Amino acid sequence: MAPAQLVRADREKRIRGILTELEAQLPAVASSRTPGILLSEVEKHVSSFPTASNPLAASRCEEIDSAGTTLWNLCTRLLRDHEPDSPKESPVILITARVLAFLLLNYAYENGEGAAGNILRLMKVGIKAAKSTLEQKDTHLSVKVLEKVAQYEKALQGPQPNIPLDDVEDRERLCAEYFVLRTALAWHQKQFDIAEHMYKNSRSSERVLNPHTAESLADVLYEMGKDLLESQQYSMAVKWLERAYEVLESQELDMLSINAYELRNSIIQSSVKALLGLQDDSSLVKARNLVSLLENESGDKLIVLLLKLELLSASTRETFDSNSYSDVLQRMTRIMSLSDTNFKTIMFHIRRLNEKSPSLACKALEDLMRLRILKMDKEDWVEKVLVTRLWISVTQRDSPEVLSSLEEFFTMIASNVNQPIGATATVAAHTASLPLVYKI
């Protein structure tokens, strides 16, 4: 046997060995938090998987294809059984093993007499494998898979007389999905020029972007825009978020998944914040239009009211509208579900209002206490609102009637709270109220 054949025989023997181990151990290891040595072995085989073409007998190609199919189906079944809350939480070993399965299928195809119709099957598998690796942000594995898929995409652009007419639409859809993944990969690699090119390629197949593909592309573009927003690259964020919105709007909304509605709202929310970050009048107008659109569709939802507060707080030449800000806070007080997070949110905005109009901030605190908090068993919230109300009274600038309004506030609390105020709040209240003595 020639040296090259010996090397190949040894390599195939080792691959058969790891496949046997995976079939026996994968179900248990997938449920373990420490996949340990098995994961290392799979990663080693993926990393060193042969790339050179070596023509094989048809029987050997069928054997390798069968082994790859069996491993792929096992991983897919285990991923479904696992059902994580987020794809990012899928067991790494299952994602890596699926890449190995794809490489086996590709190896059988490249080294045999690959049928033209089989390209579509391999492209579907490759796209699924690449998507899983991107969800894990494993760009190394993504590149390895997408390099193979790129060859399929290139082959599909040429004459394909053996592909049935029914598969033509599938071909165009898969090519579009490939460019969606390439756009995502370029973004993860911070290669925005390549992301731009791949995005345009994906949109060149717009006529065949089905709802699923369009939603996937919009999700990628949204994540890109959100990432740019978080790094305060507002102009770039606006561009990619606008594209995300356009992709979804190009579809019939009732044909998209349930998650598409939330994705669209998230795109609008991030777009408003990015536009406000630009701090110019035209961007402010666009942001207002988006919030108006969301309000017309959703009504007094919390997200709409929070965006209205962001608009009112925007840095512009216009005078801060304290009354409008107060009106939005009143609507929030009435409709929002009060959780610890939402309580902190509304208190933050009341303190922001205090910077412009202490009297309206006091009224907002009184409404929050009277309408919501006193009806709930939340002593710590009562104490925080009380201390904040005292603090505002101490520093109040726009109303001389500090003591009378504060006395009414104390009376309201005393009439509705049976438990004594906690020690921490008592000390804070005592400290805050001392300056009031000198105002008498």
Secondary structure by P-SEA (a helix, b strand, c coil): ccaaaaaaaaaaaaaaaaaaaaaccaaaaaacccccaaaaaaaaaaaacccbbbbbcaaaaaaaaaaaaaaaaaaaaaaaaacccccccccaaaaaaaaaaaaaaaaaaaaccccccaaaaaaaaaaaaaaaaaaacaaaaaaaaaaaaaaaaaaaacccccccccaaaaaaaaaaaaaaaaaaaaaaacaaaaaaaaaaaaacccccccaaaaaaaaaaaaaaaaaaaaacaaaaaaaaaaaaaaaaaaccccccccaaaaaaaaaaaaaaaaaaaaccaaaaaaaaaaaaaaaaaccccaaaaaaaaaaaaccccccccaaaaaaaaaaaaccccccaaaaaaaaaaaaaaaaccaaaaaaaaaaaaaccccccccaaaaaaaaaaaaaaaaacccccaaaaaaaaaaaaaaacccccccaaaaaaaaaaaaaaaaac
